[in-house]
Amino acid sequence: MKRLTLVIALIAAAGCATYTAKMEGSRDLYYDGRYEEALRELHALTDEASGRDQYLLFLERGKVNLAAGLYDSAIVDLQAAENRFLEIEGTSSVADWVTSALVNPTMGEFQPEPHEKILINTYLMLAYWLKGDREGAFVERNRTVVRLEQYLDGFEGENLEKFDVPFARYLVALLYEAQGRTDDARIEYDAIERLNAAAVPEEINPHLTEIALFTEVGRAPVKVSTEIRGYLQHEGGALLGFFTMPDGTPFHYATGVPGSFSLDNTGVLFTFAFPRYVRQERVVETCVMVIDNMEAGKAIPLDSIEETALESFEKRLGMILIKAALRTALKVGAQTKLKEKGGLVVDILGKALSAVDRADTRSWQTLPAEVRLFRMEVEPGTHDVYVKYFAAGGSCLGVSRPVTIEVEEGGKGIVYLPGPA
């Protein structure tokens, strides 16, 4: 009876929507600038979420709160998520690994990629600064520096370029400038220069009165589940098989003692779910900063978060495939070798495991594809700022929400605008 209950539970789990599907509504509302509606949906998702996904949803909600100007709420959500990720960092048990590898990848608790962990601190820096808590922003800046060293230690050359986070470094440098710590700011700008020389200011002058605008363009790529079908067969002590890769390429393999491959012999047809990243359509070509009702200039590319996400996924692809192969081997064993020992129940269990196989499509989906930067010297005082967004053909796609900012003499006015409202 207990075994039957397990089978029923596994099959029921297979019908659950993927994380990407669950996030579709709130994600669309967020990118449309409808923050209040997006937050209502995220509140509902968070209330219903299991512990496996809850802190990822805190990241999503924290990001939307930041865009909506609800800085205290953003800090609460982002800090809760960060604290949990630090608790579980490097502490996953063998049992957790086996469960996620052999039964269902989504059964383990979500853990963000290194660049996403750095971005948590980056958005916390922004939240503290924009709410007017300078000391809190400086503390978060120091923690961001630690995260950059922690997660990028050992990378150099091309690998460092792939996984570094210029957005984080630039904000760190700005906050060093705001404190008059020119040497520390120069270290971060030197690191950015190796990645994106055009983004580095011509001079570092903490006494200049300036506005630095960060705006986000495009949607982060999302993970979707792709079903891969194949065939496995035991023959002469060997395990022979083939499957078709997502791009349509056939892949044949054999393990153990070689034998002749024949579809006439007993084998197992199998499927496994495979996650893949899908780039989202990019419609914004140009971002023009408007200050005090005058077009001041175009924002320049600072950080391609999309490319970093794709590189991080590519780096983990081998482990994802290993886990998928283990799940496949378990299903083959359950449906063939173990059938003789366990009878009908084991055969049903093997088919249930085949049915329940799901790809892990969890990722931080309210991140942008790209962060752009505009920086200019201004007169001290109050300034009205917003951004116009243009398509490749020159048509205006919309404008950001307007922001009024007070910049003191010799101060650094930081503006964050996530996209057209």
C-alpha positions in Angstrom: 0.0 0.0 0.0 2.8 2.4 0.9 4.5 1.7 -2.4 1.3 2.3 -4.3 0.9 5.6 -2.4 4.4 6.6 -3.5 3.6 5.8 -7.1 0.4 7.9 -7.0 2.3 10.8 -5.4 5.0 10.7 -8.0 2.5 10.7 -10.9 0.6 13.5 -9.3 3.8 15.6 -9.0 4.4 15.1 -12.8 1.3 17.2 -13.5 2.6 20.3 -11.6 3.4 23.3 -13.8 7.1 24.3 -14.2 8.4 27.3 -12.4 8.7 29.2 -15.6 5.0 28.5 -16.3 4.0 29.6 -12.8 5.9 32.9 -13.1 4.6 33.8 -16.6 1.8 36.1 -15.4 3.8 38.0 -12.7 6.8 38.2 -15.0 4.8 39.7 -17.8 3.2 42.3 -15.5 6.6 43.2 -14.1 8.2 43.8 -17.5 5.1 45.8 -18.5 5.7 48.1 -15.5 2.5 47.0 -13.7 4.3 46.6 -10.4 1.3 46.6 -8.1 -0.4 43.8 -10.1 2.9 41.8 -10.3 3.3 42.1 -6.5 -0.3 40.8 -6.0 0.5 37.7 -8.1 3.9 37.2 -6.4 2.3 37.4 -2.9 -0.1 34.6 -3.9 2.7 32.5 -5.4 4.9 33.0 -2.3 2.0 32.0 0.0 1.4 28.8 -1.9 5.1 27.9 -2.5 6.9 25.0 -1.0 10.1 25.6 0.9 12.0 24.5 -2.2 10.9 27.6 -4.1 9.9 30.1 -1.5 13.3 32.0 -1.3 13.6 32.2 -5.1 10.2 33.9 -5.0 11.5 36.3 -2.4 14.1 37.3 -4.9 11.5 37.9 -7.6 9.3 39.9 -5.2 12.3 41.8 -3.8 13.2 42.9 -7.4 9.7 44.0 -8.1 9.5 45.9 -4.8 12.8 47.7 -5.7 11.4 48.7 -9.1 8.2 50.0 -7.5 10.2 52.2 -5.1 9.2 50.0 -2.0 12.7 50.0 -0.7 12.1 48.7 2.8 10.1 45.7 1.4 12.8 45.1 -1.2 15.4 44.9 1.6 13.3 42.5 3.7 12.8 40.1 0.8 16.3 40.2 -0.6 17.9 39.8 2.8 15.6 36.9 3.7 16.6 35.1 0.4 20.3 35.9 0.8 20.4 34.6 4.4 18.8 31.3 3.4 21.1 30.8 0.4 24.1 31.4 2.7 22.7 28.8 5.2 22.5 26.1 2.5 25.6 27.0 0.5 27.7 24.0 0.3 25.7 22.0 2.8 23.4 19.9 0.5 23.3 16.4 1.8 24.0 13.3 -0.2 20.4 12.3 0.2 19.3 15.6 -1.3 21.6 15.1 -4.2 20.4 11.5 -4.8 16.7 12.7 -4.6 17.2 15.5 -7.1 19.4 13.3 -9.4 17.4 10.1 -9.4 13.8 11.2 -8.8 13.1 14.8 -9.7 15.6 17.7 -10.0 13.0 20.2 -8.6 12.8 18.4 -5.3 15.9 20.0 -4.0 15.9 23.6 -2.6 16.8 26.2 -5.2 20.3 27.7 -5.1 21.2 30.7 -7.2 24.2 30.9 -9.5 27.3 32.8 -8.3 26.5 35.9 -10.4 22.9 35.9 -9.1 24.3 35.9 -5.5 26.4 38.9 -6.3 23.4 40.6 -7.8 21.4 40.1 -4.6 23.9 42.3 -2.8 24.0 44.7 -5.8 20.2 45.3 -5.6 20.5 45.6 -1.8 23.1 48.3 -2.2 20.7 50.1 -4.5 17.7 49.7 -2.1 19.7 51.1 0.8 21.0 54.0 -1.2 17.7 54.9 -2.8 15.9 54.9 0.5 18.5 57.4 1.9 20.3 55.0 4.2 23.9 55.8 3.2 25.5 53.8 6.0 23.4 50.7 5.1 24.5 51.1 1.5 28.2 51.3 2.4 27.8 48.1 4.6 26.2 46.3 1.7 28.9 47.6 -0.7 31.6 46.0 1.6 29.6 42.8 1.5 29.4 42.9 -2.3 33.2 43.2 -2.5 33.5 40.1 -0.4 31.0 38.2 -2.6 32.9 39.3 -5.8 36.2 37.9 -4.3 34.4 34.8 -3.0 32.7 33.7 -6.1 35.3 34.8 -8.7 38.4 33.6 -6.8 40.4 31.4 -9.2 38.9 32.8 -12.4 41.2 34.7 -14.8 41.4 35.8 -18.4 38.5 34.7 -20.5 36.7 32.9 -17.7 36.8 35.9 -15.5 35.3 38.0 -18.3 32.4 35.5 -18.6 31.4 35.4 -15.0 32.3 38.8 -13.6 29.5 41.3 -12.8 30.4 44.8 -14.0 27.1 46.2 -12.8 28.1 45.3 -9.2 31.6 46.6 -9.6 30.4 50.0 -11.0 28.0 50.5 -8.2 30.7 49.6 -5.7 33.1 52.1 -7.3 30.4 54.8 -7.2 29.8 54.3 -3.5 33.6 54.4 -2.9 33.7 57.8 -4.7 30.8 59.0 -2.6 33.0 58.4 0.4 36.0 60.0 -1.2 37.9 56.7 -1.4 39.4 57.3 -4.8 42.0 54.5 -4.6 39.4 51.8 -3.8 37.2 53.2 -6.6 40.1 53.0 -9.0 40.5 49.2 -8.3 37.0 48.5 -9.3 37.1 50.7 -12.4 40.3 49.0 -13.4 38.5 45.6 -13.2 35.7 47.0 -15.3 38.1 48.3 -17.9 39.3 44.8 -18.6 35.7 43.8 -19.3 34.1 47.0 -20.8 36.5 49.9 -21.3 33.8 52.2 -22.7 31.9 52.1 -19.4 34.8 53.5 -17.3 34.8 57.2 -16.5 37.6 59.3 -18.0 38.5 60.6 -14.6 37.8 59.7 -11.0 36.8 62.9 -9.2 34.8 62.4 -6.0 34.2 66.2 -5.9 32.2 66.3 -9.2 28.5 66.7 -8.9 27.1 63.9 -11.0 24.1 61.8 -11.9 24.7 58.1 -12.7 21.7 56.3 -14.2 21.3 52.5 -14.4 18.6 51.3 -16.6 17.6 47.7 -17.5 16.9 46.4 -21.0 15.2 43.2 -22.1 14.1 40.1 -20.2 16.4 37.5 -18.7 16.5 34.2 -20.6 14.1 31.6 -19.1 14.5 27.9 -18.7 12.1 25.6 -20.4 11.7 21.9 -20.3 12.5 19.8 -23.4 11.7 16.2 -23.6 14.4 13.9 -24.9 13.4 10.4 -26.1 15.6 7.4 -26.5 16.0 3.6 -26.3 18.2 1.5 -24.0 18.9 -2.2 -24.4 20.8 -4.8 -22.4 22.8 -7.1 -24.8 25.7 -9.3 -23.9 26.5 -7.6 -20.7 26.5 -4.2 -22.3 24.0 -1.3 -22.1 23.4 0.0 -25.6 21.2 2.9 -26.6 20.6 6.1 -28.4 18.7 9.3 -28.0 18.1 12.5 -29.9 19.7 15.7 -28.7 17.6 18.9 -28.4 19.1 20.1 -31.7 18.0 16.9 -33.5 21.4 15.3 -33.5 21.3 11.5 -32.9 23.5 10.2 -30.1 24.6 6.5 -29.8 26.5 5.1 -26.9 27.4 1.8 -25.3 28.7 0.8 -21.8 30.0 -2.5 -20.6 30.9 -5.4 -22.8 30.2 -4.6 -26.5 27.4 -6.5 -28.1 25.3 -6.3 -31.2 22.6 -3.7 -31.2 19.3 -5.1 -32.1 15.8 -3.7 -31.7 14.6 -7.3 -31.7 16.0 -7.8 -28.2 14.2 -6.6 -25.0 14.8 -3.0 -24.4 13.2 0.1 -22.9 12.0 3.2 -24.5 12.6 6.2 -22.2 12.2 9.9 -21.9 13.9 12.4 -19.7 13.2 16.1 -19.3 16.1 18.4 -20.1 16.2 22.1 -19.2 17.4 24.6 -21.7 17.7 28.4 -21.7 15.7 30.4 -24.2 16.6 34.0 -25.0 13.7 36.4 -24.9 13.0 38.8 -27.7 14.8 42.1 -27.4 12.8 45.1 -28.6 14.7 48.1 -27.1 17.6 49.3 -29.1 18.4 52.7 -27.6 17.9 54.3 -24.2 18.0 58.1 -24.1 18.3 59.9 -20.8 16.1 63.0 -20.3 17.1 65.4 -17.6 15.0 68.5 -16.8 13.0 67.9 -20.0 16.1 67.9 -22.3 17.6 64.8 -23.9 21.0 64.4 -22.4 22.4 61.4 -24.2 22.3 57.7 -24.8 22.9 55.1 -22.1 25.8 52.7 -23.0 26.0 48.9 -22.4 27.5 48.1 -19.0 26.7 44.4 -18.2 25.1 41.6 -20.2 23.5 39.5 -17.5 21.9 37.3 -20.2 25.3 36.2 -21.4 26.5 35.5 -17.9 23.5 33.3 -17.2 24.0 31.3 -20.4 27.7 30.8 -19.6 26.9 29.7 -16.1 24.3 27.2 -17.4 26.8 25.9 -20.0 29.3 25.3 -17.2 26.9 23.1 -15.2 25.6 21.3 -18.3 27.8 18.2 -17.7 26.4 17.7 -14.2 22.8 18.2 -15.5 23.3 15.5 -18.1 24.9 13.1 -15.6 21.9 13.4 -13.3 19.6 12.8 -16.3 21.6 9.7 -17.2 21.3 8.4 -13.7 17.6 8.8 -13.7 17.4 7.0 -17.0 19.5 4.1 -15.7 17.2 3.8 -12.7 14.2 3.7 -15.0 15.8 1.0 -17.2 16.7 -1.0 -14.1 13.2 -0.7 -12.7 11.5 -1.8 -15.9 13.9 -4.6 -16.8 16.4 -6.2 -14.4 14.4 -5.4 -11.2 11.1 -6.5 -12.7 12.1 -10.1 -12.2 12.7 -9.5 -8.5 10.1 -6.9 -7.6 7.3 -8.0 -9.9 4.5 -5.7 -11.0 5.0 -3.0 -8.3 8.6 -2.3 -9.4 7.5 -2.2 -13.0 4.8 0.3 -12.1 7.4 2.3 -10.1 9.7 2.4 -13.1 7.0 3.7 -15.3 6.0 6.2 -12.6 9.6 7.5 -12.5 9.5 7.9 -16.2 6.3 9.9 -16.0 7.5 12.1 -13.1 10.8 13.2 -14.7 10.9 16.9 -14.9 13.4 19.5 -15.8 14.4 22.1 -13.3 13.3 25.4 -14.9 13.9 27.5 -11.8 15.9 30.7 -12.3 15.6 34.4 -11.2 13.3 35.5 -14.0 12.8 39.2 -13.1 16.5 39.9 -13.9 17.2 41.9 -17.1 19.0 40.8 -20.2 21.3 43.8 -19.9 22.1 46.8 -17.7 23.0 50.1 -19.4 24.7 53.2 -17.9 24.5 57.0 -18.4 26.6 59.4 -16.3 27.0 63.1 -16.5 28.1 66.1 -14.5 25.2 68.3 -13.3 24.6 71.4 -11.3 23.8 70.9 -7.6 20.0 70.9 -6.9 16.9 69.1 -7.9 16.6 67.3 -11.2 13.8 65.5 -13.0 15.0 62.3 -14.7 13.4 59.7 -16.9 14.4 57.5 -19.9 13.0 57.1 -23.4 13.2 53.7 -25.0 13.5 53.3 -28.8 13.2 50.4 -31.1 15.8 49.6 -33.8 13.7 51.6 -36.4 13.6 54.7 -34.2 10.0 54.4 -32.9 9.5 55.3 -29.2 8.5 52.2 -27.2 7.7 54.1 -24.0 9.3 55.9 -21.1 10.3 55.0 -17.6 8.6 56.3 -14.6 9.9 59.8 -13.8 12.2 60.3 -10.8 13.0 63.6 -9.0 16.5 63.5 -7.4 18.3 65.9 -5.2 22.0 66.1 -5.8 24.2 67.9 -3.3 27.4 69.8 -4.4 30.1 67.2 -4.9 27.6 64.4 -4.5 26.7 61.4 -6.6 23.1 61.1 -7.6 22.2 57.5 -8.4 19.1 56.7 -10.4 17.7 53.2 -11.0 15.0 52.7 -13.7 14.2 49.1 -14.6 12.4 49.8 -17.9 9.4 51.4 -19.6 6.3 51.8 -17.4 
